């Protein structure tokens, strides 16, 4: 208490006012997020006390970065200046409190979308301010938001008024005493940086509890610093030779492999087709945020996907496919490169992400033109650079005349307009007798959930269910329009999600929240079937190529789900800094600082150590370490 009285004496009361306001405000934000999250299993003393205790520590650490400016005012503002200290401190405090309130509201918006405090996605979104701000404007009524921000800032200013007024009195303190206090406040940010560790909030296996314990400002800064993560430095590793051997042994579990003996890339091998190659056109549609739980064939009773359900019955349905991540770029990475989701940013967004032997390259060798067709602007998430740098012809929203657009929002045109664009491009290639491999990425199943009127029985902009049903309508309409084309009979349609609609759960990687649908549809070419093999999004490309009986040089980490998958059923999952390996109903989580856990994927509880657990750990490390090193060193690129 003596130290407290010493630090906040005289004019330095202004610092105490800001500190108290910050701690109270962030405790209330934490409480609000707890209520907003709606998981009432957290409302026990054993959970709440650590959440708020750890939260107080992170709030205190973050507050240290706000205090030096006010300490400088208290130390150096001359009494004789005509502008009184009270006026300056009130204006500065009002701006500070407004900034806190703005960030607080942003935390609720971010939590609603990602079930998380700020992370590297929030850092990424600083780059794409147009899309992000536009999405917020189209999804939310900003008037009550800004009114609430103003009210919160005003309430904090009222709370701090007495302290501000007392601090505005003449200094009444020798300069030496003021400089001593200032030195302490200037040292506090460095102290908080080196002493407080992000791992302090990992007191629980409950993912939502650890997220609530964080502080928005601290989490944003931490994400900014760790946006790119060196796997070999921060994650558990094995000797490279051991990882190489384990990875090749893993691939051989699916069947005999023809590895390239001297290749520095463990997965490089020659894949032989099981019959004459079938040079069918391919249209691969990745659907925005299409969780398996939305489809009737997975048990949904709301009739949101009648067209997809029909295609699933008439085509080949994969019932145990899992997305590699929670963002579009993760899905695109997995499908195009067939690589596990290494920590940090997706390869789609990293530098030096061109020149790979992507899925499109295998088709290009056979005279196909690989196309990437997107309903938004392709600069978003670096899609244009990634796909064009890997041999695709990129066609995006800029190719659609304004008069041809029925509806658009900040993310892109309505899916029906995207499909109209795609049909025109495919017709053009077919008329020139050119085979095509077209990867189409939809946008409509995304907040603000808007779409053209009179398409479905759910009004536009009312929620996720309407967006799902509209996307289903647009896909059904696209298939019917394609059916009238001369190239339809010689085309395979592959429909899958880029990721699910929610990654929320008790663990960092709630396995069932990663399940997505996939359908192969090609009447006369692919017989109806239901494939119940556990598989990963990285297996999509190899499975498609196997259906076409292609023989090719593979640099893919994935395998054919149908022939190899039953002998080696596993999935790869990632969420920000945690990467996972799911096999034998057990989940290996790999985390920074060489940490790992063996988890029950249903309960989220940690499982006891076992020989099988150690084997899975070795497998997980081999996949992730090999993938990360292959990208970092450049050997993933084509020779």
C-alpha positions as CSV (number, residue, x, y, z in Angstrom):
1,X,0.0,0.0,0.0
2,X,2.9,2.3,0.7
3,X,4.2,1.8,-2.8
4,X,0.7,2.5,-4.2
5,X,0.5,5.7,-2.2
6,X,3.9,6.7,-3.3
7,X,3.3,6.1,-7.0
8,X,-0.1,7.8,-7.3
9,X,0.6,10.8,-5.1
10,X,-0.2,14.4,-6.3
11,X,-0.6,14.8,-10.0
12,X,0.0,11.1,-10.5
13,X,-3.6,10.5,-9.4
14,X,-4.4,10.8,-13.1
15,X,-2.4,7.6,-13.7
16,X,-4.3,5.8,-11.0
17,X,-7.6,7.0,-12.5
18,X,-6.6,5.5,-15.9
19,X,-5.4,2.3,-14.4
20,X,-8.5,1.8,-12.3
21,X,-10.8,2.6,-15.3
22,X,-8.9,0.1,-17.5
23,X,-9.0,-2.7,-15.0
24,X,-12.7,-2.3,-14.3
25,X,-13.6,-1.9,-17.9
26,X,-11.8,-5.0,-19.0
27,X,-13.3,-7.1,-16.2
28,X,-16.7,-6.0,-17.4
29,X,-15.8,-6.9,-21.0
30,X,-14.7,-10.3,-19.8
31,X,-18.0,-10.8,-17.9
32,X,-19.9,-9.6,-21.0
33,X,-18.1,-12.1,-23.2
34,X,-18.8,-14.8,-20.7
35,X,-22.6,-14.1,-20.9
36,X,-22.5,-13.6,-24.7
37,X,-20.7,-16.9,-25.2
38,X,-23.6,-18.7,-23.6
39,X,-21.6,-21.7,-22.2
40,X,-23.1,-22.0,-18.7
41,X,-20.7,-24.8,-17.8
42,X,-18.2,-22.1,-17.2
43,X,-20.3,-20.7,-14.3
44,X,-18.6,-22.6,-11.5
45,X,-16.2,-21.2,-9.0
46,X,-13.5,-23.6,-10.0
47,X,-13.6,-22.1,-13.5
48,X,-14.6,-18.5,-12.9
49,X,-12.0,-17.7,-10.3
50,X,-9.0,-18.7,-12.5
51,X,-10.6,-16.9,-15.5
52,X,-10.8,-13.6,-13.7
53,X,-7.6,-14.0,-11.7
54,X,-5.6,-14.7,-14.9
55,X,-7.6,-12.0,-16.7
56,X,-6.6,-9.5,-14.0
57,X,-3.0,-10.3,-14.6
58,X,-3.3,-9.8,-18.4
59,X,-5.3,-6.6,-17.9
60,X,-2.6,-5.3,-15.6
61,X,0.1,-6.2,-18.1
62,X,-1.8,-4.4,-20.9
63,X,-2.6,-1.4,-18.8
64,X,1.2,-0.8,-18.3
65,X,1.4,0.3,-22.0
66,X,-1.3,3.0,-21.5
67,X,0.2,4.6,-18.4
68,X,3.4,6.3,-19.5
69,X,1.7,9.0,-21.5
70,X,-0.3,10.1,-18.4
71,X,2.8,9.8,-16.2
72,X,4.7,12.2,-18.6
73,X,1.9,14.7,-18.3
74,X,2.0,14.5,-14.5
75,X,5.8,14.8,-14.4
76,X,6.3,17.7,-16.8
77,X,3.2,19.8,-17.3
78,X,4.2,23.4,-16.2
79,X,1.8,25.1,-13.8
80,X,2.3,28.4,-15.6
81,X,1.0,27.2,-19.0
82,X,-2.1,28.9,-20.1
83,X,-3.9,25.7,-21.1
84,X,-4.8,24.1,-17.8
85,X,-3.8,20.5,-17.1
86,X,-7.4,19.6,-16.3
87,X,-8.5,20.4,-19.9
88,X,-5.7,18.4,-21.5
89,X,-6.2,15.4,-19.2
90,X,-10.0,15.4,-19.9
91,X,-9.5,15.5,-23.6
92,X,-6.8,12.9,-23.6
93,X,-8.8,10.6,-21.2
94,X,-11.9,11.0,-23.4
95,X,-10.0,9.9,-26.5
96,X,-8.4,7.0,-24.6
97,X,-11.8,5.8,-23.2
98,X,-13.4,6.1,-26.6
99,X,-10.6,3.9,-28.0
100,X,-11.0,1.3,-25.3
101,X,-14.8,1.3,-25.9
102,X,-14.3,0.9,-29.6
103,X,-12.0,-2.1,-29.1
104,X,-14.4,-3.6,-26.6
105,X,-17.2,-3.5,-29.1
106,X,-14.9,-4.9,-31.7
107,X,-14.1,-7.8,-29.4
108,X,-17.8,-8.8,-29.2
109,X,-18.0,-8.7,-33.0
110,X,-14.9,-10.8,-33.4
111,X,-16.0,-13.3,-30.8
112,X,-19.4,-13.6,-32.6
113,X,-17.5,-14.6,-35.7
114,X,-14.5,-16.6,-34.4
115,X,-15.4,-17.6,-30.8
116,X,-12.1,-16.1,-29.7
117,X,-10.2,-13.1,-28.4
118,X,-8.2,-11.3,-31.1
119,X,-5.7,-13.5,-32.9
120,X,-3.7,-13.3,-36.1
121,X,-6.9,-13.1,-38.1
122,X,-7.5,-9.7,-36.5
123,X,-4.0,-8.7,-37.5
124,X,-4.6,-9.9,-41.1
125,X,-7.8,-7.9,-41.2
126,X,-5.9,-4.7,-40.8
127,X,-4.7,-5.3,-44.3
128,X,-8.2,-5.7,-45.8
129,X,-9.9,-2.8,-44.1
130,X,-12.3,-2.3,-47.0
131,X,-13.8,-5.8,-46.8
132,X,-13.8,-5.9,-43.0
133,X,-15.3,-2.5,-42.4
134,X,-17.8,-3.1,-45.2
135,X,-18.8,-6.4,-43.7
136,X,-19.4,-4.8,-40.3
137,X,-21.4,-2.0,-41.9
138,X,-23.6,-4.5,-43.9
139,X,-24.0,-6.9,-41.0
140,X,-24.7,-4.6,-38.0
141,X,-26.6,-1.4,-37.3
142,X,-23.7,0.9,-36.4
143,X,-25.8,3.6,-34.8
144,X,-26.5,1.8,-31.6
145,X,-22.9,0.5,-31.6
146,X,-21.4,4.0,-31.8
147,X,-24.0,5.3,-29.3
148,X,-22.9,2.6,-26.9
149,X,-19.3,3.4,-27.4
150,X,-20.0,7.0,-26.6
151,X,-21.9,6.1,-23.5
152,X,-19.2,3.8,-22.2
153,X,-16.5,6.5,-22.8
154,X,-18.6,9.1,-21.0
155,X,-19.3,6.8,-18.0
156,X,-15.5,6.2,-17.7
157,X,-14.9,9.9,-17.9
158,X,-17.4,10.5,-15.1
159,X,-15.7,7.8,-13.0
160,X,-12.3,9.4,-13.5
161,X,-13.4,13.1,-13.1
162,X,-12.6,13.4,-9.4
163,X,-9.1,12.0,-9.9
164,X,-8.5,14.2,-13.0
165,X,-9.6,17.3,-11.1
166,X,-7.4,16.5,-8.1
167,X,-4.4,15.7,-10.4
168,X,-4.8,19.1,-12.1
169,X,-3.7,21.0,-9.0
170,X,-0.2,22.6,-9.0
171,X,2.6,20.0,-8.9
172,X,3.6,20.5,-5.3
173,X,6.3,17.9,-5.7
174,X,10.0,18.4,-6.4
175,X,11.1,17.5,-10.0
176,X,13.4,14.7,-8.7
177,X,10.4,13.0,-7.0
178,X,8.4,13.3,-10.2
179,X,11.2,11.9,-12.3
180,X,11.5,8.9,-9.9
181,X,7.9,8.0,-10.3
182,X,8.0,8.6,-14.1
183,X,11.0,6.2,-14.4
184,X,8.9,3.5,-12.8
185,X,6.0,4.0,-15.1
186,X,8.3,4.0,-18.1
187,X,9.8,0.7,-17.0
188,X,6.5,-1.0,-16.5
189,X,5.8,-1.8,-20.2
190,X,9.2,-3.5,-20.5
191,X,8.5,-5.4,-17.3
192,X,5.1,-6.6,-18.5
193,X,6.6,-7.6,-21.9
194,X,9.3,-9.9,-20.4
195,X,7.4,-11.2,-17.3
196,X,3.9,-11.9,-18.6
197,X,3.7,-15.0,-20.9
198,X,0.7,-15.9,-23.0
199,X,0.8,-19.4,-21.6
200,X,-0.3,-18.1,-18.2
201,X,-3.9,-18.2,-19.3
202,X,-3.7,-21.9,-20.2
203,X,-4.8,-23.1,-16.8
204,X,-7.7,-25.1,-18.2
205,X,-8.3,-27.5,-21.1
206,X,-11.6,-25.6,-21.7
207,X,-10.8,-23.5,-24.8
208,X,-13.4,-20.8,-24.0
209,X,-12.2,-20.4,-20.5
210,X,-8.6,-19.7,-21.7
211,X,-9.9,-17.3,-24.3
212,X,-12.0,-15.4,-21.7
213,X,-8.9,-15.0,-19.5
214,X,-7.1,-13.1,-22.2
215,X,-7.0,-9.4,-22.8
216,X,-8.0,-8.0,-26.2
217,X,-5.1,-5.5,-26.4
218,X,-2.5,-8.0,-25.2
219,X,-3.8,-10.7,-27.5
220,X,-3.7,-8.4,-30.5
221,X,-0.1,-7.4,-29.8
222,X,0.9,-11.0,-29.1
223,X,-0.7,-12.1,-32.4
224,X,1.1,-9.3,-34.3
225,X,4.4,-10.6,-32.9
226,X,3.7,-14.3,-33.6
227,X,1.8,-14.0,-36.9
228,X,4.5,-16.1,-38.6
229,X,5.7,-19.1,-36.6
230,X,8.9,-21.1,-37.1
231,X,7.8,-24.7,-36.5
232,X,11.2,-26.1,-35.7
233,X,11.9,-23.3,-33.2
234,X,8.6,-23.4,-31.3
235,X,7.1,-26.8,-31.8
236,X,8.1,-30.3,-30.8
237,X,10.4,-31.9,-33.3
238,X,12.2,-35.1,-34.1
239,X,15.5,-35.7,-36.0
240,X,14.8,-34.9,-39.6
241,X,15.9,-38.4,-40.7
242,X,13.4,-40.0,-38.2
243,X,10.6,-37.7,-39.4
244,X,11.4,-38.6,-43.0
245,X,11.3,-42.4,-42.2
246,X,8.0,-42.1,-40.2
247,X,6.3,-40.1,-42.9
248,X,7.1,-42.6,-45.6
249,X,6.0,-45.4,-43.4
250,X,2.8,-43.6,-42.8
251,X,2.1,-43.3,-46.5
252,X,2.9,-47.0,-47.0
253,X,0.2,-47.9,-44.5
254,X,-2.3,-47.0,-47.3
255,X,-0.5,-49.4,-49.7
256,X,2.7,-49.9,-51.6
257,X,4.3,-46.6,-52.7
258,X,6.8,-45.9,-55.5
259,X,8.9,-43.3,-53.7
260,X,11.6,-41.3,-55.5
261,X,14.5,-42.7,-53.6
262,X,16.8,-39.7,-53.5
263,X,14.2,-37.0,-53.2
264,X,14.7,-34.6,-50.3
265,X,10.8,-34.4,-50.1
266,X,9.7,-37.5,-48.2
267,X,6.3,-37.7,-49.8
268,X,7.5,-37.5,-53.4
269,X,6.4,-40.6,-55.3
270,X,5.0,-41.9,-58.6
271,X,1.3,-42.6,-58.5
272,X,0.0,-45.2,-61.0
273,X,-3.6,-45.0,-62.3
274,X,-5.7,-48.1,-62.0
275,X,-6.8,-48.1,-65.6
276,X,-6.9,-45.9,-68.7
277,X,-6.9,-42.2,-67.9
278,X,-10.3,-40.6,-68.1
279,X,-9.8,-37.0,-69.4
280,X,-13.0,-35.6,-68.0
281,X,-13.5,-31.9,-67.2
282,X,-13.6,-31.1,-63.6
283,X,-15.6,-28.4,-61.8
284,X,-14.5,-28.2,-58.1
285,X,-16.7,-25.9,-56.0
286,X,-15.5,-24.9,-52.5
287,X,-18.5,-23.5,-50.6
288,X,-18.1,-20.9,-48.0
289,X,-18.7,-22.1,-44.4
290,X,-20.8,-25.2,-45.3
291,X,-20.8,-27.3,-42.1
292,X,-21.9,-30.9,-42.5
293,X,-24.6,-30.3,-39.9
294,X,-26.5,-28.1,-42.4
295,X,-27.2,-31.0,-44.8
296,X,-30.2,-33.2,-44.5
297,X,-28.0,-36.3,-45.4
298,X,-26.2,-35.5,-42.1
299,X,-29.4,-35.4,-40.1
300,X,-30.5,-31.7,-40.4
301,X,-34.3,-31.5,-40.3
302,X,-34.7,-27.9,-41.6
303,X,-34.7,-28.7,-45.3
304,X,-31.9,-26.1,-46.0
305,X,-30.1,-28.2,-48.6
306,X,-32.6,-30.1,-50.8
307,X,-30.3,-29.8,-53.9
308,X,-27.2,-30.9,-52.2
309,X,-29.1,-33.7,-50.5
310,X,-30.3,-34.9,-53.9
311,X,-26.8,-34.7,-55.4
312,X,-25.5,-36.6,-52.4
313,X,-27.9,-39.4,-53.1
314,X,-27.1,-39.5,-56.8
315,X,-23.4,-39.1,-56.4
316,X,-20.6,-40.2,-54.2
317,X,-20.9,-38.8,-50.7
318,X,-18.0,-38.6,-48.2
319,X,-19.4,-38.6,-44.7
320,X,-16.2,-38.4,-42.6
321,X,-14.2,-35.5,-44.2
322,X,-12.7,-32.9,-41.9
323,X,-11.5,-29.4,-42.8
324,X,-8.0,-28.5,-42.0
325,X,-8.8,-25.1,-40.5
326,X,-11.3,-22.4,-39.8
327,X,-10.6,-20.0,-42.7
328,X,-11.1,-20.0,-46.5
329,X,-7.4,-19.8,-47.1
330,X,-6.8,-23.0,-45.1
331,X,-9.3,-24.9,-47.3
332,X,-7.8,-23.5,-50.5
333,X,-4.3,-24.5,-49.3
334,X,-5.4,-28.0,-48.5
335,X,-7.2,-28.6,-51.8
336,X,-4.6,-27.0,-54.0
337,X,-1.4,-28.2,-52.3
338,X,-2.5,-31.3,-50.3
339,X,-0.4,-30.2,-47.4
340,X,-1.1,-30.3,-43.6
341,X,-2.0,-26.8,-42.1
342,X,1.4,-25.7,-40.6
343,X,1.2,-23.1,-37.8
344,X,0.7,-19.4,-38.5
345,X,-0.6,-18.1,-41.7
346,X,-1.8,-20.3,-44.6
347,X,0.7,-20.7,-47.4
348,X,-1.8,-18.9,-49.6
349,X,-0.9,-15.7,-47.6
350,X,2.8,-16.2,-47.2
351,X,5.7,-14.9,-49.3
352,X,7.4,-17.3,-51.7
353,X,4.2,-19.3,-52.3
354,X,4.5,-19.8,-56.0
355,X,6.0,-22.5,-58.3
356,X,4.5,-25.5,-56.4
357,X,3.2,-28.7,-58.0
358,X,-0.3,-27.8,-57.1
359,X,-3.4,-29.8,-58.2
360,X,-3.8,-27.5,-61.2
361,X,-0.3,-28.5,-62.4
362,X,-1.2,-32.1,-62.7
363,X,-4.2,-31.2,-64.9
364,X,-2.1,-28.7,-66.9
365,X,0.3,-31.5,-67.9
366,X,-2.6,-33.2,-69.7
367,X,-3.6,-30.1,-71.6
368,X,-6.2,-28.8,-69.2
369,X,-6.5,-25.2,-68.3
370,X,-6.6,-24.7,-64.5
371,X,-9.0,-21.9,-63.6
372,X,-9.7,-20.2,-60.3
373,X,-13.0,-18.4,-60.4
374,X,-14.0,-16.2,-57.4
375,X,-17.1,-14.1,-56.7
376,X,-15.1,-11.4,-54.8
377,X,-12.0,-9.4,-55.6
378,X,-9.1,-11.9,-55.8
379,X,-6.6,-9.6,-54.1
380,X,-8.4,-10.5,-50.8
381,X,-6.4,-13.0,-48.8
382,X,-3.8,-13.0,-51.6
383,X,-5.8,-15.4,-53.7
384,X,-4.8,-13.8,-57.1
385,X,-1.1,-14.0,-56.3
386,X,-1.2,-17.5,-55.0
387,X,-3.3,-19.1,-57.8
388,X,-1.7,-17.2,-60.7
389,X,1.7,-18.0,-59.2
390,X,0.9,-21.7,-59.4
391,X,-0.3,-21.9,-63.0
392,X,-4.1,-21.0,-62.7
393,X,-5.9,-18.5,-64.8
394,X,-7.6,-16.3,-62.2
395,X,-11.1,-14.8,-62.9
396,X,-12.8,-12.8,-60.3
397,X,-15.5,-10.2,-59.7
398,X,-13.8,-7.7,-62.0
399,X,-14.9,-9.9,-65.0
400,X,-18.6,-9.4,-64.3
401,X,-20.3,-6.4,-65.8
402,X,-22.3,-4.4,-63.3
403,X,-25.5,-4.9,-65.2
404,X,-25.1,-8.7,-64.8
405,X,-25.1,-8.6,-61.0
406,X,-28.3,-9.4,-59.3
407,X,-27.0,-8.8,-55.8
408,X,-23.6,-8.0,-54.2
409,X,-22.2,-7.3,-50.8
410,X,-18.8,-6.5,-49.5
411,X,-17.5,-10.1,-50.0
412,X,-18.7,-10.6,-53.5
413,X,-21.5,-11.1,-56.0
414,X,-24.4,-13.5,-55.3
415,X,-23.5,-17.1,-56.0
416,X,-25.8,-17.3,-58.9
417,X,-23.9,-14.5,-60.6
418,X,-20.6,-16.3,-59.9
419,X,-22.0,-19.4,-61.5
420,X,-23.2,-17.5,-64.5
421,X,-19.7,-16.2,-64.9
422,X,-18.3,-19.7,-64.5
423,X,-20.6,-21.1,-67.1
424,X,-19.6,-18.5,-69.7
425,X,-15.9,-19.3,-69.1
426,X,-16.4,-23.0,-69.3
427,X,-18.5,-22.7,-72.5
428,X,-15.7,-20.7,-74.0
429,X,-13.1,-23.4,-73.3
430,X,-15.4,-26.2,-74.5
431,X,-16.1,-24.3,-77.7
432,X,-12.4,-24.3,-78.3
433,X,-12.1,-28.0,-77.5
434,X,-10.0,-27.2,-74.4
435,X,-10.3,-29.3,-71.3
436,X,-10.8,-27.4,-68.1
437,X,-10.2,-27.9,-64.4
438,X,-12.2,-25.1,-62.7
439,X,-11.9,-24.3,-59.0
440,X,-14.9,-22.1,-58.0
441,X,-15.0,-20.3,-54.6
442,X,-18.4,-19.1,-53.4
443,X,-19.1,-16.1,-51.0
444,X,-22.8,-15.9,-50.2
445,X,-22.8,-18.1,-47.1
446,X,-21.1,-15.4,-45.1
447,X,-22.2,-12.5,-43.0
448,X,-24.2,-10.3,-43.8
449,X,-26.1,-13.3,-45.4
450,X,-27.6,-11.2,-48.2
451,X,-28.8,-12.7,-51.5
452,X,-31.4,-11.9,-54.3
453,X,-35.1,-11.8,-53.4
454,X,-37.6,-14.5,-54.5
455,X,-35.1,-17.3,-54.6
456,X,-35.9,-19.1,-51.4
457,X,-38.5,-18.9,-48.6
458,X,-36.2,-17.2,-46.1
459,X,-35.8,-13.4,-46.4
460,X,-32.4,-12.1,-47.3
461,X,-30.1,-10.9,-44.5
462,X,-31.9,-12.7,-41.7
463,X,-29.3,-15.2,-40.8
464,X,-27.0,-18.1,-41.6
465,X,-29.9,-20.6,-42.4
466,X,-31.1,-18.4,-45.2
467,X,-27.6,-18.0,-46.7
468,X,-27.1,-21.8,-46.6
469,X,-30.4,-22.4,-48.3
470,X,-29.7,-19.7,-51.0
471,X,-26.2,-21.2,-51.7
472,X,-27.9,-24.6,-52.0
473,X,-30.4,-23.1,-54.5
474,X,-27.6,-21.5,-56.5
475,X,-25.7,-24.8,-56.7
476,X,-28.8,-26.6,-57.8
477,X,-29.5,-23.9,-60.4
478,X,-25.9,-24.1,-61.6
479,X,-26.1,-27.9,-62.0
480,X,-29.3,-27.7,-64.0
481,X,-28.0,-25.0,-66.3
482,X,-24.8,-27.0,-66.8
483,X,-26.9,-30.1,-67.6
484,X,-28.0,-28.4,-70.8
485,X,-24.4,-27.9,-71.9
486,X,-22.7,-30.3,-74.4
487,X,-19.8,-30.7,-72.0
488,X,-21.9,-31.8,-69.0
489,X,-21.7,-35.5,-69.7
490,X,-17.9,-35.4,-69.7
491,X,-17.6,-33.4,-66.5
492,X,-17.0,-34.3,-62.8
493,X,-18.5,-31.9,-60.2
494,X,-16.8,-31.9,-56.8
495,X,-18.6,-30.0,-54.1
496,X,-17.1,-29.4,-50.6
497,X,-16.8,-26.7,-48.0
498,X,-13.8,-24.5,-47.4
499,X,-14.4,-24.8,-43.7
500,X,-17.3,-25.0,-41.2
501,X,-19.5,-22.2,-39.9
502,X,-18.2,-22.4,-36.3
503,X,-15.1,-23.6,-34.6
504,X,-16.5,-23.2,-31.1
505,X,-16.0,-25.9,-28.6
506,X,-14.5,-26.9,-25.3
507,X,-11.1,-27.6,-26.9
508,X,-8.9,-25.6,-29.2
509,X,-9.7,-28.2,-31.9
510,X,-13.3,-29.4,-31.4
511,X,-13.2,-32.2,-33.9
512,X,-16.9,-32.4,-34.8
513,X,-16.9,-28.6,-35.6
514,X,-14.5,-29.4,-38.4
515,X,-16.7,-31.9,-40.2
516,X,-17.6,-30.9,-43.8
517,X,-19.5,-32.5,-46.7
518,X,-18.0,-33.5,-50.0
519,X,-19.8,-34.8,-53.0
520,X,-18.5,-36.2,-56.3
521,X,-21.3,-35.9,-58.9
522,X,-21.0,-37.1,-62.5
523,X,-23.8,-39.2,-63.8
524,X,-22.5,-42.0,-66.0
525,X,-18.9,-41.5,-64.8
526,X,-19.1,-41.9,-61.0
527,X,-21.5,-44.4,-59.4
528,X,-23.6,-43.4,-56.4
529,X,-21.8,-44.4,-53.2
530,X,-21.4,-43.5,-49.6
531,X,-17.7,-43.3,-48.4
532,X,-17.5,-43.4,-44.6
533,X,-13.7,-43.4,-44.3
534,X,-12.2,-40.8,-42.0
535,X,-10.3,-38.4,-44.1
536,X,-8.8,-34.9,-44.4
537,X,-9.3,-32.0,-46.8
538,X,-5.7,-32.6,-48.0
539,X,-7.0,-35.9,-49.5
540,X,-9.4,-34.2,-51.9
541,X,-6.9,-33.8,-54.7
542,X,-5.4,-37.3,-54.7
543,X,-8.9,-38.8,-54.5
544,X,-10.1,-36.8,-57.5
545,X,-7.0,-37.8,-59.5
546,X,-7.6,-41.4,-58.6
547,X,-11.1,-41.3,-59.9
548,X,-9.7,-40.1,-63.2
549,X,-7.0,-42.9,-63.2
550,X,-4.2,-40.3,-63.6
551,X,-0.6,-41.5,-63.3
552,X,1.5,-38.6,-62.1
553,X,4.5,-37.5,-60.0
554,X,3.0,-36.7,-56.6
555,X,4.4,-34.2,-54.1
556,X,1.1,-34.4,-52.1
557,X,0.9,-35.3,-48.4
558,X,-2.6,-36.6,-48.9
559,X,-3.8,-39.9,-50.3
560,X,-6.7,-41.5,-52.1
561,X,-9.6,-41.8,-49.6
562,X,-11.2,-44.7,-51.4
563,X,-8.3,-47.1,-51.9
564,X,-5.7,-46.0,-49.4
565,X,-7.8,-44.2,-46.8
566,X,-9.5,-47.3,-45.2
567,X,-6.0,-48.6,-44.2
568,X,-4.9,-45.2,-42.8
569,X,-7.8,-43.1,-41.4
570,X,-6.6,-39.8,-40.0
571,X,-7.4,-36.1,-40.2
572,X,-5.4,-32.8,-39.8
573,X,-6.9,-29.8,-38.0
574,X,-5.6,-26.4,-37.1
575,X,-6.8,-23.4,-35.2
576,X,-4.4,-20.4,-35.1
577,X,-1.3,-21.7,-33.2
578,X,-2.6,-25.2,-32.3
579,X,-2.3,-28.0,-34.9
580,X,-3.9,-31.4,-34.5
581,X,-3.7,-35.0,-35.7
582,X,-6.9,-37.1,-35.3
583,X,-6.7,-40.9,-35.4
584,X,-8.1,-43.9,-33.6
585,X,-10.6,-41.6,-31.8
586,X,-7.7,-39.7,-30.2
587,X,-6.4,-36.2,-30.9
588,X,-2.8,-35.1,-30.7
589,X,-2.5,-31.3,-30.1
590,X,0.8,-29.6,-30.9
591,X,1.3,-26.2,-29.4
592,X,4.1,-23.6,-29.2
593,X,6.9,-24.0,-26.7
594,X,7.2,-27.7,-27.6
595,X,4.0,-28.5,-25.8
596,X,1.6,-31.3,-26.8
597,X,-1.5,-33.1,-25.4
598,X,-3.3,-36.3,-26.1
599,X,-7.0,-35.5,-25.9
600,X,-10.3,-37.2,-26.0
601,X,-12.0,-35.5,-29.0
602,X,-15.5,-35.7,-27.5
603,X,-15.0,-34.6,-23.9
604,X,-11.8,-32.5,-24.4
605,X,-10.2,-34.2,-21.5
606,X,-6.6,-35.1,-21.5
607,X,-5.9,-38.8,-21.9
608,X,-3.3,-40.8,-19.9
609,X,0.0,-41.5,-21.5
610,X,0.1,-44.7,-23.6
611,X,2.3,-46.4,-26.2
612,X,-0.3,-45.7,-28.9
613,X,-0.4,-42.1,-27.8
614,X,3.4,-41.8,-28.3
615,X,3.1,-43.4,-31.7
616,X,0.4,-40.9,-32.7
617,X,2.7,-38.1,-31.4
618,X,5.5,-39.3,-33.6
619,X,3.2,-39.4,-36.6
620,X,1.8,-36.0,-36.0
621,X,5.3,-34.5,-35.6
622,X,6.5,-36.2,-38.7
623,X,3.7,-34.7,-40.9
624,X,3.8,-31.2,-39.5
625,X,7.6,-30.9,-39.2
626,X,8.1,-32.3,-42.7
627,X,5.5,-30.0,-44.2
628,X,6.8,-26.9,-42.4
629,X,10.4,-27.6,-43.4
630,X,9.5,-28.4,-47.0
631,X,7.9,-25.0,-47.4
632,X,10.6,-23.1,-45.4
633,X,13.5,-24.6,-47.3
634,X,11.9,-24.4,-50.7
635,X,12.0,-28.1,-51.5
636,X,8.2,-28.1,-51.7
637,X,8.5,-26.2,-55.0
638,X,8.8,-28.1,-58.2
639,X,12.5,-28.8,-59.1
